[in-house]
């Protein structure tokens, strides 16, 4: 497994502007289930299209950064672990929306979280993250990068967060 630093900002999305046609944004269905290992670290099992992954994510001092270890696994390995994730799962469609030199990943949740959307943008550096000017539909007031309740594992376990 190769550890990489993930730098990402997130927004709750209330609506997508009509000029963005989601049907041409390369949608893929994602199923994610979560387990906790013997050290209390969360492990994500993901089916993304026809590929399968096992991922460990660890927090850092910066809420926009996490250490990520991800490895592709076989469908058999995924299916062996999937039943153990019962009650800690999310389903969503992910749409890829080009914005300048960045890719906005728009997640449209299904199942228990249907009706909710979240957008994420990944960055190579913290400076790039800080300098990013999002499109107007990613409203400043809806940025949830620093709110741990909007992590996918938290949503899988506790459901969509209630506004504070």
KAKAPE-V909476 format. One record per residue. N is the residue number from 0. PSI is psi in whole degrees, 0 to 359 (* if undefined). NEAR is the number of other C-alpha atoms within 12 Angstrom. Layout:
n=N psi=PSI near=NEAR
n=N psi=PSI near=NEAR
This chain:
n=0 psi=137 near=14
n=1 psi=123 near=13
n=2 psi=132 near=15
n=3 psi=156 near=18
n=4 psi=120 near=24
n=5 psi=124 near=28
n=6 psi=120 near=28
n=7 psi=143 near=35
n=8 psi=149 near=41
n=9 psi=148 near=37
n=10 psi=140 near=34
n=11 psi=134 near=34
n=12 psi=125 near=29
n=13 psi=321 near=21
n=14 psi=153 near=23
n=15 psi=132 near=25
n=16 psi=147 near=14
n=17 psi=337 near=9
n=18 psi=350 near=11
n=19 psi=113 near=19
n=20 psi=102 near=15
n=21 psi=335 near=24
n=22 psi=339 near=15
n=23 psi=13 near=14
n=24 psi=27 near=20
n=25 psi=58 near=20
n=26 psi=146 near=21
n=27 psi=139 near=25
n=28 psi=136 near=24
n=29 psi=132 near=30
n=30 psi=128 near=36
n=31 psi=137 near=41
n=32 psi=151 near=37
n=33 psi=140 near=37
n=34 psi=165 near=31
n=35 psi=134 near=21
n=36 psi=183 near=13
n=37 psi=341 near=8
n=38 psi=5 near=10
n=39 psi=5 near=12
n=40 psi=143 near=19
n=41 psi=135 near=28
n=42 psi=129 near=32
n=43 psi=132 near=40
n=44 psi=124 near=42
n=45 psi=135 near=38
n=46 psi=119 near=32
n=47 psi=103 near=24
n=48 psi=238 near=19
n=49 psi=20 near=16
n=50 psi=156 near=22
n=51 psi=141 near=28
n=52 psi=150 near=32
n=53 psi=129 near=31
n=54 psi=136 near=33
n=55 psi=132 near=31
n=56 psi=137 near=32
n=57 psi=137 near=26
n=58 psi=160 near=21
n=59 psi=186 near=15
n=60 psi=341 near=10
n=61 psi=121 near=20
n=62 psi=342 near=23
n=63 psi=358 near=34
n=64 psi=143 near=28
n=65 psi=152 near=28
n=66 psi=135 near=24
n=67 psi=127 near=25
n=68 psi=115 near=23
n=69 psi=138 near=23
n=70 psi=141 near=23
n=71 psi=138 near=22
n=72 psi=171 near=23
n=73 psi=161 near=18
n=74 psi=324 near=20
n=75 psi=315 near=14
n=76 psi=318 near=19
n=77 psi=311 near=29
n=78 psi=331 near=21
n=79 psi=326 near=14
n=80 psi=333 near=26
n=81 psi=315 near=27
n=82 psi=330 near=17
n=83 psi=344 near=19
n=84 psi=4 near=26
n=85 psi=130 near=17
n=86 psi=354 near=21
n=87 psi=56 near=28
n=88 psi=156 near=34
n=89 psi=154 near=37
n=90 psi=142 near=33
n=91 psi=160 near=35
n=92 psi=135 near=33
n=93 psi=129 near=30
n=94 psi=138 near=29
n=95 psi=118 near=26
n=96 psi=117 near=28
n=97 psi=136 near=20
n=98 psi=103 near=21
n=99 psi=230 near=12
n=100 psi=11 near=15
n=101 psi=162 near=21
n=102 psi=121 near=24
n=103 psi=126 near=34
n=104 psi=112 near=32
n=105 psi=119 near=38
n=106 psi=123 near=39
n=107 psi=111 near=33
n=108 psi=150 near=32
n=109 psi=183 near=24
n=110 psi=226 near=20
n=111 psi=338 near=20
n=112 psi=18 near=26
n=113 psi=142 near=18
n=114 psi=352 near=19
n=115 psi=149 near=29
n=116 psi=148 near=30
n=117 psi=142 near=38
n=118 psi=144 near=40
n=119 psi=145 near=37
n=120 psi=129 near=37
n=121 psi=152 near=27
n=122 psi=155 near=25
n=123 psi=327 near=21
n=124 psi=161 near=18
n=125 psi=322 near=20
n=126 psi=318 near=12
n=127 psi=320 near=19
n=128 psi=314 near=24
n=129 psi=327 near=18
n=130 psi=348 near=12
n=131 psi=130 near=24
n=132 psi=104 near=18
n=133 psi=161 near=27
n=134 psi=160 near=22
n=135 psi=332 near=17
n=136 psi=348 near=25
n=137 psi=82 near=30
n=138 psi=139 near=20
n=139 psi=316 near=18
n=140 psi=343 near=14
n=141 psi=10 near=25
n=142 psi=130 near=26
n=143 psi=22 near=26
n=144 psi=319 near=30
n=145 psi=6 near=21
n=146 psi=102 near=23
n=147 psi=339 near=23
n=148 psi=340 near=23
n=149 psi=12 near=32
n=150 psi=145 near=35
n=151 psi=323 near=39
n=152 psi=319 near=34
n=153 psi=317 near=24
n=154 psi=320 near=32
n=155 psi=321 near=32
n=156 psi=316 near=26
n=157 psi=354 near=21
n=158 psi=177 near=25
n=159 psi=132 near=27
n=160 psi=143 near=21
n=161 psi=140 near=12
n=162 psi=145 near=10
n=163 psi=* near=5
